[in-house]
Amino acid sequence: MEEFLIVDGYNIIGAWPELSKLKDTDLEGARDKLIHMLSEYQSFSGMKVYLVFDAYMVPGLGKKYVQSKLSVLYTKEKETADELIERLVTNLMGRRKQIHVATSDMIEQHVIFGKGALRLPAGELWVKINQSRKEVRARIQPEKSSKKNPFDDKIKGDVRDIFERWRRGQ
């Protein structure tokens, strides 16, 4: 089954304390940090992630680009992020496809749920991303051994005894 995650960018930035605090002084930095986090999550989860930002008051045709294999979309002039998300859900919907939409906007959650997508509140996405980060760290960091001698179980008993006697000066 093919899985998709559509993220309401500014809604998530406003909902996550770390990004919300950053947006007050550096909105572009908060966007970049979210892009980085979601691209890592996309790599780990195998889901295709679309990150939608609202450019409602910005004139133009909208914009789509790929950064770190993550699709980042800006809305067209006079189009809201919710409208773009709903259109994406409609276009992606199909057999053997599961679509999740990450937003804490309750009205939007009801609308996309009615279209057949699954809702994913901002807090749940935060938990999923942090859990995936922990799993990645656990896979790439070597297991810390509590033994003082990491070679102890790799050598034969008689050789270990000889080394032990040498160590003790016998």
C-alpha positions in Angstrom: 0.0 0.0 0.0 1.3 3.4 -1.0 1.2 6.0 1.9 1.2 9.7 1.7 1.5 12.4 4.3 0.3 15.9 3.6 1.4 18.5 6.2 -0.1 21.9 6.8 3.2 23.7 7.3 2.2 26.9 9.1 -0.3 25.0 11.3 2.4 22.6 12.4 5.0 25.4 13.0 2.4 27.1 15.2 1.6 23.9 17.1 5.1 22.6 17.9 6.7 24.7 20.7 10.2 24.5 19.3 9.2 25.8 15.9 6.6 28.3 17.3 9.2 30.0 19.4 11.6 30.1 16.4 9.0 31.6 14.0 8.7 34.7 16.2 12.2 35.7 15.3 13.0 33.7 12.2 10.1 32.4 10.1 12.3 31.1 7.3 14.5 29.2 9.9 11.3 27.6 11.3 10.3 26.5 7.8 13.8 25.2 7.0 13.8 23.2 10.3 10.4 21.7 9.5 11.5 20.8 6.0 14.6 19.1 7.4 12.6 17.2 10.0 10.0 16.0 7.5 12.6 15.0 4.9 14.3 12.8 7.5 10.9 11.4 8.5 10.1 10.7 4.8 13.3 8.8 4.4 12.7 6.7 7.6 8.9 6.0 7.1 8.8 5.4 3.4 5.8 7.7 3.1 5.7 10.3 0.3 5.5 13.7 2.1 4.0 16.9 0.8 4.5 20.0 2.8 2.0 22.8 2.1 2.6 26.5 3.0 -0.1 29.1 2.7 0.8 32.0 0.4 -2.8 33.4 0.4 -1.8 37.1 0.4 1.2 36.7 -1.9 0.5 37.4 -5.6 1.5 34.7 -8.1 0.7 31.2 -9.4 2.0 29.2 -6.4 5.2 27.3 -6.3 6.3 23.7 -6.0 9.8 22.5 -5.5 11.6 19.5 -4.1 14.1 19.9 -1.3 15.9 16.8 0.1 13.4 14.7 -1.8 10.5 16.4 0.0 7.8 18.1 -2.1 7.2 21.6 -0.8 4.2 23.5 -2.2 3.1 27.1 -1.8 -0.5 28.0 -2.6 -1.6 30.2 -5.5 -2.8 33.8 -5.0 -6.2 33.7 -3.3 -5.9 30.0 -2.4 -5.6 28.8 1.1 -3.5 25.9 2.3 -6.7 24.1 3.2 -7.9 24.3 -0.4 -4.6 23.0 -1.7 -4.6 20.2 0.8 -8.2 19.2 -0.1 -7.2 19.2 -3.8 -4.1 17.0 -3.1 -6.2 14.5 -1.2 -8.7 14.3 -4.1 -6.0 13.9 -6.7 -4.0 11.3 -4.6 -7.0 9.2 -3.5 -7.2 5.8 -5.1 -7.0 2.1 -4.5 -4.2 0.8 -2.3 -3.3 4.4 -1.2 -3.5 5.7 2.3 -3.4 9.4 2.8 -2.7 11.1 6.2 -3.1 14.9 6.7 -1.2 16.5 9.5 -3.0 19.6 10.9 -4.6 20.6 14.2 -7.3 22.6 12.3 -10.4 20.7 13.4 -12.6 21.9 10.5 -9.9 20.8 8.0 -9.6 17.5 9.8 -13.3 16.9 9.3 -13.2 17.9 5.7 -10.3 15.6 4.7 -11.7 12.8 6.8 -14.9 13.1 4.7 -12.8 12.8 1.6 -11.3 9.5 2.8 -8.0 10.7 4.2 -6.8 10.0 7.8 -6.3 12.9 10.2 -3.0 13.3 12.1 -3.0 16.0 14.7 0.2 18.0 15.1 1.0 16.4 18.5 0.8 12.9 17.0 3.1 13.8 14.1 5.6 15.3 16.7 5.6 12.0 18.6 6.0 9.9 15.4 9.0 12.1 14.2 10.7 11.9 17.6 10.2 8.2 17.7 11.7 7.7 14.3 14.7 9.8 15.3 15.3 7.6 18.3 15.1 4.5 16.2 17.5 5.9 13.6 20.0 6.9 16.4 19.7 3.4 17.9 20.5 1.8 14.6 23.5 3.9 13.7 25.1 4.3 17.1 27.2 1.3 18.2 25.8 -0.4 21.3 27.6 0.7 24.4 29.0 -2.3 26.1 29.0 -2.4 29.9 32.0 -4.7 29.9 35.4 -3.2 30.6 37.1 -5.5 28.1 35.2 -5.7 24.8 37.6 -8.5 23.6 36.8 -10.8 26.6 34.2 -12.9 24.8 36.0 -12.9 21.5 39.1 -14.9 22.5 39.4 -18.5 23.7 39.6 -19.4 27.3 43.2 -20.6 27.4 44.5 -17.5 25.5 42.4 -15.3 27.9 44.1 -17.0 30.9 47.5 -16.4 29.4 46.7 -12.7 28.8 45.3 -12.3 32.3 48.5 -13.8 33.9 50.6 -11.4 31.8 48.4 -8.5 32.9 48.9 -9.4 36.5 52.6 -9.8 36.0 52.8 -13.6 36.8 
